[in-house]
Amino acid sequence: MPVTLEGPLSWPDAGVLVTGGTGSFGHRFVESMLTRYRPRRLVVFSRDELKQSEMAARFSDPSLRFFVGDVRDRERLARAMHGVDVVFHAAAMKQIPACEYNPFEAIQTNVLGAKNVIDAAIDAGVKRVIGLSTDKACQPLNLYGATKLCAEKLFVQGNVYGHPRGTAFSVVRYGNVVGSRGSVVPIFAAQRASGRVTVTDRAMTRFWIALADGVEFAIRGAELMRGGEIFVPKIPSMRIMDLVETIAPGCVIEDIGIRPGEKLHEILMSEDESRQAVEQDGMFVIEPVEPSWAFRRWEGKRPARGFRYSSDTNDVWLSPAAMREMAGE
């Protein structure tokens, strides 16, 4: 039977799985699930048994389960997804230099891993699958962004195979997460002790979102999804020099030059994508171009012709006080 997502998602009745569940997103996601949503079963799927044991010590709950496994291993994913209704796919290689230096590994995890999640979810009868993406997937300049763009395409088109068997796939795409591993915020915080901060380009701007808000946006996507959308939140931008002054005021600035694969400004939705977008409360919904499944179109305001959601032309900017609050400074 084709998938039907009518009516609200009942979290207390749901089995939920998160890949990459011991990462920054996974920790906050598990905390939110256990304290606010209380699913019937919550499965953490990740490669690191030490992090899982530490997480188990932090969260003591009878609904929580841990599976050691890699998204490269489809059979292990299939085993972990038994009895699961909703999957959040957060596992990825996301460090830009590491992906550039290890391209085969990045493709194995970010592209083929996404395919394995799709195949395992369909075979296990999972109802809803949300893939986590990044602004770097929009008009990508580096391999990390390119692999995440491929993963987005796989998730959207996964509905061709999943929809007739009762499985829907959608994506959430957002910007830099304050305080996540690899974020520049903790780097600046560590550098300020020396009185010197390294900046790649003083004109740079970035989108920013708090970790808790990113988690809630992914959960909201799972609740609202119809299958095939890319959900893009409306979030603030910040200039890199304002960020330096916020996190490391008074420090000497050392210009080190823009790194390979790094953009001056990030894009969350391109001009071409905006033709397929619908504006909703606090977000844009990018609809699939030509869905061959029974996709229900979204109603709402369409962006103006040629609209581009970029960090440098954003109409919402993050204040220093708001960034300090987000970063816990």
C-alpha positions as CSV (number, residue, x, y, z in Angstrom):
1,M,0.0,0.0,0.0
2,P,1.3,3.5,-0.7
3,V,2.4,5.5,2.3
4,T,-0.1,7.7,4.0
5,L,1.1,10.3,6.5
6,E,-2.3,11.8,7.4
7,G,-2.8,12.8,11.0
8,P,-0.2,13.6,13.7
9,L,2.8,11.4,14.5
10,S,2.2,9.7,17.8
11,W,5.6,9.6,19.5
12,P,4.6,7.4,22.5
13,D,3.6,4.7,20.0
14,A,6.7,5.1,17.8
15,G,10.0,3.2,17.6
16,V,12.7,5.8,16.7
17,L,16.3,5.2,15.5
18,V,19.0,7.8,15.0
19,T,22.2,7.0,13.1
20,G,25.3,8.8,14.2
21,G,23.5,8.8,17.5
22,T,26.6,9.5,19.7
23,G,27.5,12.7,17.9
24,S,26.5,16.3,18.8
25,F,23.1,16.0,17.2
26,G,22.5,12.5,18.6
27,H,23.2,13.6,22.2
28,R,20.8,16.5,22.1
29,F,18.3,14.5,20.1
30,V,18.2,11.6,22.6
31,E,17.8,14.1,25.5
32,S,14.8,15.8,23.7
33,M,13.3,12.4,22.9
34,L,13.5,11.1,26.4
35,T,12.4,14.3,28.2
36,R,9.7,15.6,25.8
37,Y,8.5,13.0,23.3
38,R,8.9,9.7,25.1
39,P,8.9,7.2,22.2
40,R,8.1,3.6,22.8
41,R,11.7,2.6,21.8
42,L,14.7,4.8,21.0
43,V,17.6,3.2,19.2
44,V,21.1,4.8,19.1
45,F,23.1,3.5,16.1
46,S,26.8,4.4,15.9
47,R,30.3,3.0,15.5
48,D,31.9,4.0,18.8
49,E,31.2,1.6,21.7
50,L,33.0,3.9,24.2
51,K,30.8,6.8,23.4
52,Q,27.7,4.5,23.6
53,S,28.7,3.3,27.1
54,E,29.2,7.0,28.2
55,M,25.9,7.9,26.8
56,A,24.2,4.9,28.5
57,A,25.6,6.1,31.8
58,R,24.2,9.6,31.2
59,F,20.8,8.5,30.0
60,S,19.2,5.8,32.0
61,D,15.9,4.9,30.4
62,P,14.2,1.6,29.7
63,S,13.2,2.7,26.2
64,L,16.8,3.3,25.1
65,R,18.8,0.8,23.0
66,F,22.3,0.9,21.6
67,F,23.5,-0.7,18.4
68,V,27.1,-0.7,17.5
69,G,27.2,-0.5,13.7
70,D,28.3,1.5,10.6
71,V,25.9,2.9,8.0
72,R,28.2,1.3,5.4
73,D,26.8,-2.1,6.7
74,R,23.4,-2.5,5.3
75,E,22.7,-5.8,7.1
76,R,23.5,-4.3,10.5
77,L,21.2,-1.4,9.6
78,A,18.4,-3.8,8.7
79,R,18.8,-5.6,12.1
80,A,18.7,-2.3,14.0
81,M,15.6,-1.1,12.2
82,H,13.3,-4.0,13.2
83,G,10.3,-2.5,15.0
84,V,11.3,1.1,14.1
85,D,8.8,3.6,12.7
86,V,10.9,6.8,12.4
87,V,14.6,7.1,11.4
88,F,16.8,10.2,11.7
89,H,19.9,9.8,9.6
90,A,22.6,12.0,11.2
91,A,25.7,9.8,10.5
92,A,28.2,11.5,8.3
93,M,31.8,12.4,7.7
94,K,31.5,16.2,7.9
95,Q,35.0,17.7,8.4
96,I,35.8,19.4,5.1
97,P,39.6,18.8,5.1
98,A,39.1,15.1,6.1
99,C,36.6,14.6,3.2
100,E,39.0,16.3,0.7
101,Y,41.9,14.1,1.9
102,N,39.9,10.9,2.1
103,P,37.4,11.2,-0.7
104,F,36.7,7.5,-1.1
105,E,35.9,7.3,2.6
106,A,33.6,10.3,2.4
107,I,31.6,8.8,-0.4
108,Q,31.4,5.4,1.3
109,T,29.8,7.0,4.4
110,N,27.9,10.0,3.1
111,V,26.6,8.6,-0.2
112,L,26.6,4.8,0.0
113,G,25.7,5.0,3.7
114,A,22.6,7.1,2.8
115,K,21.6,4.5,0.2
116,N,22.0,1.7,2.8
117,V,19.7,3.7,5.2
118,I,17.1,4.0,2.4
119,D,17.2,0.3,1.4
120,A,17.1,-0.9,5.0
121,A,14.3,1.4,5.9
122,I,12.1,0.2,3.0
123,D,12.8,-3.4,3.7
124,A,12.1,-3.0,7.4
125,G,8.8,-1.2,6.9
126,V,9.9,2.1,8.5
127,K,7.3,4.8,8.0
128,R,9.2,8.0,8.0
129,V,12.9,8.8,7.4
130,I,14.5,12.2,7.8
131,G,18.0,12.9,6.4
132,L,20.1,15.7,7.9
133,S,21.8,17.9,5.4
134,T,23.8,21.1,5.3
135,D,24.0,24.5,3.6
136,K,27.2,23.2,2.0
137,A,25.0,20.8,-0.2
138,C,23.6,23.8,-2.0
139,Q,25.8,24.6,-5.0
140,P,28.7,22.6,-3.4
141,L,32.3,23.7,-3.7
142,N,33.9,20.9,-1.7
143,L,33.5,17.2,-1.6
144,Y,31.6,17.2,1.7
145,G,29.0,19.4,0.2
146,A,28.9,17.3,-3.0
147,T,28.4,14.0,-1.0
148,K,25.6,15.7,1.0
149,L,23.9,16.9,-2.2
150,C,24.1,13.3,-3.5
151,A,22.5,12.1,-0.2
152,E,19.7,14.7,-0.6
153,K,19.0,13.4,-4.1
154,L,18.9,9.8,-2.9
155,F,16.5,10.7,-0.1
156,V,14.2,12.6,-2.4
157,Q,14.1,9.9,-5.1
158,G,14.0,7.2,-2.5
159,N,10.3,7.9,-2.4
160,V,9.9,6.3,-5.8
161,Y,10.8,3.0,-4.2
162,G,9.5,3.6,-0.7
163,H,6.2,5.3,-1.3
164,P,4.5,2.2,-2.8
165,R,5.7,0.1,0.2
166,G,4.8,2.6,2.9
167,T,8.1,4.4,3.5
168,A,8.5,8.2,3.1
169,F,11.8,10.1,2.9
170,S,12.5,13.8,3.4
171,V,15.4,16.1,4.2
172,V,16.2,18.9,6.6
173,R,18.9,21.3,5.5
174,Y,20.3,24.0,7.8
175,G,23.5,26.0,8.5
176,N,26.4,25.9,11.0
177,V,25.5,24.5,14.4
178,V,26.8,26.6,17.3
179,G,29.1,24.5,19.5
180,S,29.0,21.3,17.4
181,R,32.2,19.4,16.8
182,G,34.3,21.2,14.2
183,S,32.4,24.5,14.7
184,V,34.6,27.6,14.6
185,V,33.0,28.9,17.8
186,P,34.9,26.5,20.2
187,I,38.0,27.1,18.1
188,F,37.8,30.9,18.7
189,A,37.0,30.3,22.3
190,A,40.2,28.2,22.6
191,Q,42.3,30.6,20.7
192,R,41.4,33.6,22.8
193,A,43.6,32.4,25.7
194,S,46.6,33.1,23.4
195,G,45.3,36.6,22.5
196,R,45.4,35.7,18.8
197,V,42.6,34.4,16.5
198,T,43.0,33.0,13.0
199,V,40.5,34.2,10.3
200,T,40.4,32.9,6.8
201,D,38.6,35.9,5.2
202,R,37.3,39.0,7.1
203,A,34.3,39.4,4.7
204,M,32.9,35.9,5.4
205,T,29.4,35.3,6.6
206,R,27.6,32.2,7.8
207,F,24.2,30.9,8.8
208,W,23.9,29.9,12.4
209,I,21.5,27.7,14.4
210,A,21.6,26.5,18.0
211,L,22.0,22.7,18.4
212,A,18.6,22.5,20.3
213,D,16.9,24.4,17.5
214,G,18.4,22.1,14.9
215,V,17.2,19.0,16.7
216,E,13.7,20.5,17.1
217,F,13.6,21.4,13.4
218,A,14.5,17.9,12.4
219,I,11.7,16.6,14.7
220,R,9.3,19.1,13.2
221,G,10.3,17.9,9.7
222,A,9.4,14.3,10.7
223,E,6.0,15.5,11.9
224,L,5.2,17.5,8.9
225,M,6.8,15.5,6.1
226,R,4.8,14.2,3.1
227,G,7.8,12.6,1.4
228,G,10.2,14.3,-1.0
229,E,10.6,17.7,0.6
230,I,13.7,19.5,1.7
231,F,12.9,21.6,4.8
232,V,15.0,24.8,5.1
233,P,14.7,26.9,8.3
234,K,14.7,30.7,8.4
235,I,17.8,31.3,10.6
236,P,20.1,34.3,11.2
237,S,23.4,35.1,9.6
238,M,26.5,36.5,11.3
239,R,29.6,38.2,9.9
240,I,32.8,36.4,10.9
241,M,34.4,39.6,12.3
242,D,31.3,40.1,14.5
243,L,31.7,36.5,15.7
244,V,35.3,37.1,16.6
245,E,34.5,40.2,18.5
246,T,31.7,38.3,20.3
247,I,33.7,35.2,21.3
248,A,37.3,36.6,21.5
249,P,37.0,40.4,21.9
250,G,40.2,42.3,21.8
251,C,42.3,39.6,20.2
252,V,44.8,40.1,17.4
253,I,43.4,38.9,14.1
254,E,45.7,36.7,12.0
255,D,44.6,36.4,8.4
256,I,45.4,32.9,7.1
257,G,43.5,32.9,3.7
258,I,40.5,31.1,2.6
259,R,40.9,27.3,2.7
260,P,40.4,24.9,-0.3
261,G,36.7,24.2,-0.7
262,E,35.6,27.0,1.6
263,K,33.0,29.6,0.4
264,L,32.9,33.3,1.3
265,H,29.2,33.0,1.9
266,E,26.9,30.0,2.3
267,I,23.6,29.3,0.5
268,L,20.6,27.5,2.0
269,M,18.4,27.7,-1.1
270,S,19.5,28.6,-4.6
271,E,17.7,30.7,-7.2
272,D,16.8,27.5,-9.1
273,E,15.5,25.7,-6.0
274,S,13.4,28.7,-5.0
275,R,11.2,28.1,-8.0
276,Q,10.1,24.8,-6.3
277,A,9.8,26.4,-2.8
278,V,6.9,27.3,-0.7
279,E,7.2,29.7,2.3
280,Q,5.8,28.4,5.6
281,D,6.0,29.5,9.2
282,G,9.7,29.9,10.0
283,M,10.9,27.9,7.0
284,F,10.9,27.2,3.3
285,V,9.8,23.9,1.8
286,I,11.6,22.8,-1.4
287,E,9.3,20.5,-3.3
288,P,10.6,17.7,-5.5
289,V,10.8,18.8,-9.2
290,E,8.8,16.0,-10.8
291,P,7.6,13.5,-8.2
292,S,6.5,10.2,-9.8
293,W,4.8,9.2,-6.5
294,A,1.5,10.6,-5.1
295,F,3.1,13.8,-3.7
296,R,0.7,16.3,-2.1
297,R,1.8,19.8,-3.0
298,W,2.2,22.4,-0.3
299,E,0.1,25.6,-0.2
300,G,1.6,28.9,0.6
301,K,3.5,31.9,-0.7
302,R,6.1,31.3,-3.4
303,P,9.4,33.2,-3.2
304,A,9.9,36.1,-5.7
305,R,11.5,35.2,-9.0
306,G,15.3,34.9,-8.6
307,F,15.2,34.7,-4.8
308,R,18.3,33.3,-3.3
309,Y,18.6,32.5,0.4
310,S,22.2,33.4,1.1
311,S,24.1,34.2,4.3
312,D,25.3,37.6,3.0
313,T,21.8,38.8,1.8
314,N,19.9,37.5,4.7
315,D,17.5,40.0,6.3
316,V,18.0,38.5,9.8
317,W,21.3,39.0,11.6
318,L,22.5,37.5,14.8
319,S,23.4,39.9,17.6
320,P,26.5,39.5,19.7
321,A,24.3,38.9,22.8
322,A,22.2,36.3,21.0
323,M,25.4,34.5,19.9
324,R,26.8,34.5,23.4
325,E,23.6,33.0,24.7
326,M,23.7,30.3,22.0
327,A,27.3,29.5,22.6
328,G,26.9,29.4,26.4
329,E,29.4,32.2,26.8
